[in-house]
Amino acid sequence: MESRKNIAIEMHNKGYNCAQSVALTYADLVDMKPEQLFRITEGFGLGGGNMQGTCGAISGALALVGLLNSSGDLENPTTKAKTYGLNKEILENFQKRNGSVICHELKGIGTGKVLRSCPDCIMDTCEFFENLYETKLKK
């Protein structure tokens, strides 16, 4: 897959939050209407709306992993352990590169030390998602 990082940044520049920017960049992979994915990921931006939670860019990628890996079997949900493991890879890679996965820590709220800008968080997350997609999710 050719990297789609720049597409995600264009979406962010149009006003999409970080989660929307990542998720909608890959909407074609999950066979979901962009408007649905936009609505689903709206609340994940800004670290879940108040900068206290996981970076929105990461949350967007985690939603994609679930959409790609889950069996969707409501009666026998057997794919969640694998999904959790795949998500853990994204989180660990991001943590290793940036020192945190928490929005307010990344933005330096309280410390004054910015660890990563939103565009950089988006680009990093796209890189980690694309690598995971190519090696473990692509069908």
C-alpha positions as CSV (number, residue, x, y, z in Angstrom):
1,M,0.0,0.0,0.0
2,E,1.3,3.4,-0.9
3,S,1.2,5.6,2.2
4,R,-1.9,7.7,2.7
5,K,-0.4,10.0,5.4
6,N,-0.8,13.1,3.3
7,I,-4.5,12.3,2.6
8,A,-5.0,12.1,6.4
9,I,-3.3,15.4,6.9
10,E,-5.4,17.0,4.2
11,M,-8.5,15.8,6.0
12,H,-7.2,17.2,9.3
13,N,-6.6,20.5,7.6
14,K,-10.2,20.6,6.4
15,G,-11.4,20.4,10.0
16,Y,-11.7,16.7,10.7
17,N,-10.6,15.6,14.1
18,C,-7.5,13.3,14.5
19,A,-9.6,10.1,14.7
20,Q,-11.7,11.1,11.7
21,S,-8.6,12.0,9.7
22,V,-7.1,8.6,10.2
23,A,-10.3,6.5,10.0
24,L,-11.7,8.2,6.9
25,T,-8.4,7.9,5.1
26,Y,-8.9,4.1,5.0
27,A,-12.7,4.0,4.8
28,D,-12.5,2.0,1.5
29,L,-10.7,-0.8,3.4
30,V,-13.6,-1.3,5.8
31,D,-16.4,-1.1,3.3
32,M,-18.2,1.6,5.3
33,K,-19.7,4.8,4.0
34,P,-17.5,7.8,4.9
35,E,-20.4,9.6,6.6
36,Q,-20.9,6.6,9.0
37,L,-17.3,6.4,9.9
38,F,-17.1,10.2,10.3
39,R,-20.0,10.0,12.8
40,I,-18.7,7.0,14.7
41,T,-15.3,8.6,15.2
42,E,-16.4,12.1,16.0
43,G,-16.3,11.6,19.8
44,F,-12.8,10.1,19.7
45,G,-11.1,13.3,18.8
46,L,-9.2,15.4,21.3
47,G,-8.4,12.4,23.4
48,G,-12.0,11.5,23.8
49,G,-13.2,15.1,23.9
50,N,-11.2,16.4,26.9
51,M,-7.6,15.5,26.2
52,Q,-7.6,13.0,29.1
53,G,-7.8,9.9,27.0
54,T,-6.0,8.1,24.2
55,C,-4.9,10.2,21.2
56,G,-7.7,10.5,18.7
57,A,-5.5,9.4,15.8
58,I,-4.8,6.2,17.6
59,S,-8.4,5.7,18.4
60,G,-9.3,6.1,14.7
61,A,-6.8,3.4,13.9
62,L,-8.1,1.1,16.6
63,A,-11.6,1.4,15.3
64,L,-10.3,0.4,11.8
65,V,-8.6,-2.7,13.3
66,G,-11.9,-3.7,14.9
67,L,-13.8,-3.2,11.7
68,L,-11.2,-5.3,9.7
69,N,-10.6,-8.1,12.2
70,S,-13.9,-8.6,14.0
71,S,-16.1,-11.5,12.9
72,G,-19.2,-9.5,13.8
73,D,-20.6,-12.7,15.3
74,L,-23.0,-11.4,18.0
75,E,-23.7,-15.0,19.3
76,N,-20.1,-16.2,19.5
77,P,-17.6,-13.2,19.8
78,T,-14.3,-15.0,19.3
79,T,-12.1,-12.5,17.5
80,K,-11.7,-9.9,20.3
81,A,-8.5,-11.3,21.7
82,K,-6.8,-11.0,18.3
83,T,-8.2,-7.5,17.8
84,Y,-6.8,-6.5,21.3
85,G,-3.4,-7.9,20.3
86,L,-3.3,-6.0,17.0
87,N,-4.4,-2.8,18.8
88,K,-1.7,-3.4,21.3
89,E,0.9,-3.3,18.5
90,I,-0.2,0.1,17.4
91,L,-0.3,1.5,21.0
92,E,3.2,0.1,21.8
93,N,4.7,1.4,18.6
94,F,3.2,4.8,19.2
95,Q,4.3,4.8,22.9
96,K,7.8,3.8,22.0
97,R,8.2,6.6,19.4
98,N,6.4,9.4,21.2
99,G,6.6,8.7,24.9
100,S,2.9,8.6,25.5
101,V,-0.5,7.7,24.0
102,I,-2.4,10.2,26.1
103,C,-3.6,13.4,24.3
104,H,-2.8,15.9,27.1
105,E,0.6,14.4,27.6
106,L,1.4,14.5,23.9
107,K,0.3,18.2,23.8
108,G,2.3,19.2,26.9
109,I,-0.7,20.2,29.0
110,G,0.6,20.7,32.5
111,T,4.3,20.2,31.6
112,G,4.7,22.7,28.8
113,K,6.7,20.1,26.9
114,V,5.0,19.1,23.6
115,L,5.9,15.5,22.8
116,R,4.1,15.4,19.4
117,S,1.9,17.7,17.3
118,C,-1.5,16.5,16.0
119,P,-0.2,16.2,12.4
120,D,2.7,14.2,13.6
121,C,0.5,11.9,15.7
122,I,-1.7,11.4,12.6
123,M,1.3,10.6,10.4
124,D,2.8,8.2,12.9
125,T,-0.5,6.4,13.4
126,C,-1.0,6.1,9.7
127,E,2.4,4.5,9.4
128,F,1.7,2.0,12.2
129,F,-1.7,1.2,10.8
130,E,-0.5,0.7,7.2
131,N,2.3,-1.6,8.4
132,L,-0.2,-3.7,10.5
133,Y,-2.6,-3.8,7.6
134,E,0.0,-5.1,5.1
135,T,1.4,-7.7,7.5
136,K,-1.6,-8.9,9.5
137,L,-5.0,-7.5,8.3
138,K,-5.0,-7.5,4.5
139,K,-7.2,-10.3,3.2
